[in-house]
Amino acid sequence: MSDMRKTDSRVCRTKLLLHRSLATLIHEKSYDAIVVKEIIARANVARSTFYAHFYGKGDLLLSSIRQVLAAAREHLPELSDPVDRLLYFSLPMLQHIEAHLQQAPVDATRPGQRQVHRRLNRLLIEQLEADIRRVPLDRITSAMPPELLAKHLVSTFLVVIDWWLHRRPAPSAREAHDLYRSLVVPTLRTVRRD
């Protein structure tokens, strides 16, 4: 049993190093310009080890996004407000970006950032649409198509990220989160049944 824990611990540590490596590189250069060789060199991981866990950098990016979202969901109180449950991703995702911004300045106009946003957009829409469908109908009316509401929440989030990354000096992640909520919470409150 202890060998299994050691293996699990090593796998988790390796994946964490790879996630951090990619995140740091994304804030240093265009995502399109990043190659696996740079990721593994920064993480000090063998190429074979990388490919034992991931198909390529796109798979690593999706895994990184999923990891941030899963960690955010774990810290969500079970009895929280349905609106808060839908927006669980906002502050943790912004804090994740902020932590890496402090390590390396980001050029938000870099075209490669669009690739990251496209993957984040797709993954968040899928998860939010599923979450919206799970919300009890006495909480949110079925008059709002879940896919439309999910797209609205995610596209607004990406607009806030783009705005935030262009601001100098940039507001804190908490301030950006509060601005995001001020844009979307009124919509969510209006689709709730009274």
C-alpha positions as CSV (number, residue, x, y, z in Angstrom):
1,M,0.0,0.0,0.0
2,S,2.8,2.5,0.8
3,D,4.4,1.8,-2.6
4,M,1.1,2.8,-4.2
5,R,1.0,6.0,-2.2
6,K,4.6,6.8,-3.2
7,T,3.7,6.3,-6.9
8,D,0.6,8.4,-6.6
9,S,2.6,11.1,-4.8
10,R,5.2,11.1,-7.5
11,V,2.6,11.2,-10.3
12,C,0.9,14.1,-8.6
13,R,4.2,15.9,-8.1
14,T,5.2,15.4,-11.8
15,K,1.8,16.6,-13.0
16,L,2.0,19.7,-10.8
17,L,5.5,20.5,-12.1
18,L,4.3,20.2,-15.7
19,H,1.2,22.3,-15.0
20,R,3.3,25.1,-13.3
21,S,5.8,24.9,-16.1
22,L,3.2,25.5,-18.8
23,A,1.4,28.2,-16.8
24,T,4.7,30.1,-16.4
25,L,5.6,29.7,-20.1
26,I,2.1,30.9,-21.1
27,H,2.8,34.2,-19.3
28,E,6.2,34.6,-20.9
29,K,5.4,33.9,-24.5
30,S,2.7,32.9,-27.0
31,Y,1.0,29.6,-26.3
32,D,1.6,28.7,-30.0
33,A,5.3,29.3,-29.6
34,I,5.6,26.9,-26.6
35,V,7.0,23.5,-27.4
36,V,6.9,20.4,-25.3
37,K,10.7,20.5,-25.0
38,E,10.5,23.8,-23.1
39,I,7.8,22.5,-20.8
40,I,9.7,19.4,-19.8
41,A,13.0,21.3,-19.5
42,R,11.4,23.9,-17.2
43,A,9.7,21.1,-15.1
44,N,12.9,19.0,-15.1
45,V,10.9,16.0,-16.3
46,A,11.8,13.4,-18.9
47,R,10.1,13.4,-22.3
48,S,8.8,9.8,-21.8
49,T,7.4,10.8,-18.4
50,F,5.5,13.7,-20.0
51,Y,4.0,11.5,-22.7
52,A,3.1,8.9,-20.1
53,H,0.6,11.4,-18.7
54,F,-0.3,13.7,-21.6
55,Y,-0.8,13.5,-25.4
56,G,0.7,16.9,-25.9
57,K,0.7,20.5,-24.7
58,G,-3.0,20.9,-25.6
59,D,-3.9,17.9,-23.3
60,L,-1.7,19.4,-20.6
61,L,-3.4,22.8,-20.9
62,L,-6.9,21.2,-20.6
63,S,-5.7,19.2,-17.6
64,S,-4.4,22.4,-16.0
65,I,-7.7,24.1,-16.5
66,R,-9.6,21.1,-15.1
67,Q,-7.3,21.0,-12.1
68,V,-8.0,24.7,-11.2
69,L,-11.7,24.1,-11.7
70,A,-11.7,20.9,-9.6
71,A,-9.8,22.6,-6.8
72,A,-12.3,25.5,-6.8
73,R,-15.3,23.1,-6.7
74,E,-13.8,21.2,-3.8
75,H,-13.8,24.4,-1.7
76,L,-17.4,25.3,-2.6
77,P,-19.8,25.1,0.4
78,E,-22.5,22.5,-0.2
79,L,-25.3,24.7,0.8
80,S,-24.2,27.8,-1.0
81,D,-26.5,30.0,-3.1
82,P,-27.2,28.5,-6.6
83,V,-25.8,31.7,-8.2
84,D,-22.6,31.3,-6.2
85,R,-22.4,27.6,-7.2
86,L,-22.6,28.5,-10.9
87,L,-19.9,31.2,-10.5
88,Y,-17.6,29.0,-8.4
89,F,-14.8,29.2,-11.1
90,S,-14.4,33.0,-11.2
91,L,-12.2,33.9,-8.3
92,P,-10.0,30.8,-8.2
93,M,-9.3,31.1,-12.0
94,L,-8.5,34.8,-11.6
95,Q,-6.3,34.1,-8.6
96,H,-4.5,31.4,-10.6
97,I,-3.8,33.9,-13.4
98,E,-2.7,36.5,-10.9
99,A,-0.2,34.2,-9.2
100,H,1.5,33.6,-12.5
101,L,1.3,37.2,-13.6
102,Q,3.4,38.0,-10.5
103,Q,6.1,35.6,-11.8
104,A,6.3,37.0,-15.3
105,P,4.6,39.9,-17.0
106,V,2.0,39.0,-19.6
107,D,1.5,40.5,-23.0
108,A,-2.3,40.2,-23.3
109,T,-2.3,41.2,-26.9
110,R,-0.2,38.1,-27.9
111,P,-2.2,36.0,-30.4
112,G,-1.3,32.8,-28.7
113,Q,-3.4,33.8,-25.7
114,R,-6.5,33.3,-27.9
115,Q,-5.7,29.6,-28.0
116,V,-5.7,29.4,-24.2
117,H,-9.0,31.4,-24.1
118,R,-10.6,29.1,-26.7
119,R,-9.9,26.0,-24.6
120,L,-11.0,27.7,-21.4
121,N,-14.1,28.9,-23.2
122,R,-15.0,25.4,-24.4
123,L,-14.3,23.7,-21.1
124,L,-16.2,26.2,-19.0
125,I,-19.2,26.3,-21.3
126,E,-19.5,22.5,-21.1
127,Q,-19.2,22.5,-17.3
128,L,-21.5,25.4,-16.7
129,E,-24.2,24.1,-19.0
130,A,-24.1,20.8,-17.1
131,D,-24.2,22.7,-13.8
132,I,-27.2,24.9,-15.0
133,R,-29.1,21.7,-16.0
134,R,-28.5,20.3,-12.5
135,V,-29.8,23.3,-10.6
136,P,-33.2,22.5,-9.3
137,L,-36.0,24.0,-11.4
138,D,-37.5,25.8,-8.5
139,R,-34.2,27.8,-8.4
140,I,-33.8,28.7,-12.1
141,T,-36.5,28.8,-14.7
142,S,-36.3,26.6,-17.8
143,A,-37.3,29.6,-19.9
144,M,-33.5,30.4,-20.3
145,P,-31.8,27.8,-22.5
146,P,-28.9,26.4,-20.5
147,E,-26.4,26.6,-23.4
148,L,-27.2,30.3,-23.9
149,L,-26.8,31.1,-20.2
150,A,-23.6,29.2,-20.1
151,K,-22.2,31.0,-23.1
152,H,-23.2,34.4,-21.6
153,L,-21.5,33.6,-18.3
154,V,-18.3,32.4,-20.0
155,S,-18.0,35.0,-22.7
156,T,-18.5,37.8,-20.1
157,F,-15.8,36.1,-17.9
158,L,-13.3,36.1,-20.9
159,V,-14.1,39.8,-21.6
160,V,-13.3,40.6,-18.0
161,I,-10.0,38.6,-18.2
162,D,-9.0,40.5,-21.4
163,W,-9.9,43.8,-19.8
164,W,-8.1,42.9,-16.6
165,L,-4.9,41.9,-18.4
166,H,-4.8,45.2,-20.3
167,R,-5.2,47.4,-17.2
168,R,-2.1,49.1,-15.8
169,P,-2.0,49.0,-12.9
170,A,-4.1,45.9,-13.0
171,P,-6.8,45.5,-10.3
172,S,-6.5,42.5,-8.0
173,A,-8.0,39.2,-8.8
174,R,-10.7,39.9,-6.1
175,E,-11.5,43.2,-7.8
176,A,-11.8,41.6,-11.2
177,H,-14.0,38.9,-9.7
178,D,-16.3,41.5,-8.1
179,L,-16.6,43.3,-11.4
180,Y,-17.4,40.0,-13.2
181,R,-20.1,39.2,-10.6
182,S,-21.6,42.7,-11.0
183,L,-22.0,42.1,-14.7
184,V,-23.6,38.6,-14.5
185,V,-25.3,38.2,-11.2
186,P,-28.2,40.5,-12.2
187,T,-28.9,38.3,-15.1
188,L,-28.8,35.2,-12.9
189,R,-31.1,36.8,-10.4
190,T,-33.7,37.7,-13.1
191,V,-33.9,34.1,-14.4
192,R,-34.6,32.8,-10.9
193,R,-38.2,32.1,-10.1
194,D,-39.7,34.3,-7.4
